[in-house]
Amino acid sequence: MNEAELRQQMVDLARSMFNRGYATGGAGNLSLRLPNGHFLATPTGSSFGRLVAEELSVVDKEGNHLSGKRPSKEVAFHLAIYDKDPNCNAIVHLHSTYLTALSCLENLDPKNAIKAFTPYYVMRVGELPVVPYYRPGSSNIAEDLAKLAGKYRAFLLANHGPIITGSDFLDAVDNAEELEETAKLFFLLANKPTRYLTDEEVTDLKGRGK
């Protein structure tokens, strides 16, 4: 896809996520890797439901603002992930209801906030490590994500929300939707006897097609 097509794809899929309740107000941000090595990102404070293709931000790998509206301050942590994970070509950061609720729970396993109970969670996400709470925009978020990037496809910021990566923008959106649905099921199953996948079943699923 060329840059114009990628811009329109971001606008269209962002609006779809907004219309289905994955994003509210100006919360969350999106980015993708452009063919020229620069990055397309959502502007600061922008609503997923009202993005304009020509106004999307473009930054270089150092975070210098090249064109469009001013990017979100959180683009720094996007760039930290891209720098460490060459297979990541798109990132979705949401404040979606169930994953944000999950991020506020105490005593989450820092290595994996959701123990696997569906094959689709394993195949699309795998594991969900938890990044400790830092104020939004803190450089500590980027520093912690840089240590995890390349090892995981998604991350949960404590008291904040999820970050999901993908091989392209559509893949990142699909991964984000699967992860939010998994979190919803997590709450629906709370205090109910649940059959979790065994270690052997999880190992069998890893590396299989999505």
Residue pairs with C-beta under 8 A, 6 or more apart in sequence:
1 9
2 35
3 34
3 35
3 36
3 40
4 53
6 32
6 34
6 40
6 169
7 40
7 53
7 54
7 56
8 53
9 169
9 170
10 30
10 32
10 40
10 42
10 51
10 53
10 56
10 169
11 51
11 52
11 53
11 56
13 169
13 170
13 173
14 23
14 30
14 42
14 48
14 49
14 51
15 48
15 49
15 51
17 23
17 48
17 92
17 94
17 173
17 176
17 177
18 24
18 47
18 48
18 49
19 49
21 96
21 97
22 48
22 94
22 96
22 176
22 177
22 180
23 47
23 48
23 49
23 94
23 95
23 96
24 95
25 47
26 45
26 46
26 47
27 94
27 95
27 161
28 42
28 48
28 92
28 93
28 94
28 95
28 96
28 161
29 41
29 42
29 46
29 72
29 74
29 75
29 78
29 93
30 41
30 42
30 48
30 90
30 91
30 92
30 93
30 169
31 39
31 40
31 41
31 42
31 75
31 78
31 90
31 91
32 39
32 40
32 89
32 90
32 91
32 168
32 169
32 172
33 39
33 82
33 88
33 89
33 90
34 40
34 58
37 60
37 61
38 58
38 59
38 60
38 61
38 66
39 58
39 59
39 60
39 61
39 75
39 78
39 79
39 82
40 56
40 57
40 58
41 56
41 57
41 58
41 59
41 71
41 72
41 75
41 78
42 48
42 51
42 56
42 57
42 71
42 72
43 55
43 56
43 57
43 68
43 69
43 70
43 71
43 72
44 69
44 70
44 71
44 72
44 73
45 72
46 69
46 72
54 68
55 68
55 69
56 68
56 69
57 65
57 67
57 68
57 69
57 70
57 71
57 72
57 75
58 65
58 66
58 67
58 68
59 65
59 66
59 71
59 75
59 79
60 66
61 79
61 82
61 83
62 79
63 75
63 76
63 79
65 71
73 136
73 137
74 93
74 136
74 137
74 141
76 137
76 139
76 141
76 142
77 141
77 142
77 145
77 163
78 91
78 93
79 142
80 142
80 143
80 145
80 146
80 149
81 88
81 91
81 145
81 146
81 149
81 163
81 165
82 88
82 91
83 146
83 149
84 146
84 149
84 150
85 149
85 150
85 165
86 150
87 150
87 167
88 149
88 150
88 165
88 166
88 167
89 166
89 167
89 168
89 169
90 165
90 166
90 167
90 168
90 169
90 171
90 172
90 173
91 163
91 164
91 165
91 166
91 172
92 163
92 164
92 165
92 166
92 172
92 173
92 175
92 176
93 161
93 162
93 163
93 164
94 100
94 161
94 162
94 164
94 176
94 180
95 160
95 161
96 161
96 162
96 176
96 180
96 183
97 180
98 180
98 183
98 184
98 186
98 187
99 156
99 161
99 162
99 179
99 180
99 183
100 160
100 161
100 162
101 183
101 187
102 108
102 113
102 114
102 156
102 183
102 186
102 187
103 113
103 130
103 156
103 157
103 158
103 159
103 160
103 161
103 162
104 158
104 159
108 130
108 156
108 158
109 115
109 130
110 129
110 130
111 127
111 129
111 130
112 127
112 128
112 129
113 128
113 129
113 130
113 156
114 121
114 128
114 182
114 183
114 186
115 196
116 122
116 196
116 197
116 202
117 185
117 189
117 194
117 195
117 196
117 197
118 182
118 185
118 197
119 197
119 201
119 205
120 178
120 182
120 210
121 178
121 179
121 182
122 197
122 202
122 205
122 206
123 205
123 206
123 208
123 209
123 210
124 153
124 174
124 175
124 178
124 179
124 210
125 153
125 154
125 164
125 175
125 178
125 179
125 182
126 152
126 153
126 154
126 206
127 152
128 152
128 154
128 155
128 156
128 162
128 179
129 148
129 152
129 155
129 156
130 155
130 156
130 157
130 158
131 141
131 144
131 145
131 148
131 155
131 156
131 157
131 158
132 144
132 158
133 157
133 158
133 159
133 160
134 140
134 141
134 144
134 157
136 160
141 157
145 155
145 163
148 155
153 164
153 165
153 166
153 175
154 162
154 163
154 164
154 165
154 175
154 176
154 179
155 162
155 163
156 162
156 163
157 163
162 176
162 179
162 180
164 172
164 175
164 176
164 179
165 172
165 175
166 172
166 173
166 174
166 175
174 210
197 205
